[in-house]
Amino acid sequence: MSDVARVFVAIGVMAILIALYIGSYVLNKRTKKPEGCKDFASSCSGCAVTSCSHNPLKEE
């Protein structure tokens, strides 16, 4: 296989991966929250995990 063909195959594979990522992101955003799903963020009092987005120290 020539070098040009390898470049096009690599670009094609990357384009497919990016399209799959964007497609799954959009479909996930459109999905509604299931019934009975609890919201634990409001009852979070904080813990040692500082990287958590619900940690009270992250609130501005």
C-alpha positions in Angstrom: 0.0 0.0 0.0 1.4 3.4 -0.9 2.1 6.2 1.6 -0.8 8.3 0.3 -3.3 5.5 0.8 -2.1 4.9 4.4 -2.6 8.6 5.1 -6.1 8.5 3.7 -6.9 5.4 5.7 -5.6 7.0 8.9 -7.7 10.2 8.2 -10.7 8.0 7.5 -10.3 6.1 10.8 -9.9 9.3 12.8 -13.0 10.8 11.1 -15.1 7.8 12.0 -13.9 7.8 15.6 -14.7 11.5 15.9 -18.1 11.0 14.3 -18.9 8.2 16.7 -17.9 10.3 19.7 -20.0 13.3 18.6 -22.9 11.0 17.8 -22.9 9.3 21.1 -22.5 12.7 22.9 -25.6 14.1 21.1 -27.7 11.0 21.7 -26.7 10.9 25.4 -27.8 14.6 25.8 -31.2 13.8 24.3 -31.8 10.9 26.6 -34.2 11.8 29.5 -33.5 11.0 33.1 -35.2 7.7 34.1 -38.1 7.7 36.5 -37.0 7.1 40.1 -33.5 8.4 39.5 -32.3 10.1 42.7 -30.4 13.4 42.7 -27.6 12.9 45.2 -25.9 16.2 44.5 -28.3 18.2 46.7 -27.7 15.9 49.7 -23.9 15.9 49.3 -22.2 17.2 52.4 -18.7 16.8 51.0 -16.0 14.1 51.3 -12.3 13.7 50.7 -12.7 13.4 47.0 -11.8 16.9 45.8 -12.0 16.1 42.1 -15.8 15.4 42.4 -17.9 18.1 40.7 -20.4 17.9 43.6 -17.9 18.7 46.3 -19.0 21.9 48.2 -15.5 23.3 47.9 -16.0 23.5 44.1 -19.0 25.8 44.4 -18.4 29.4 43.6 
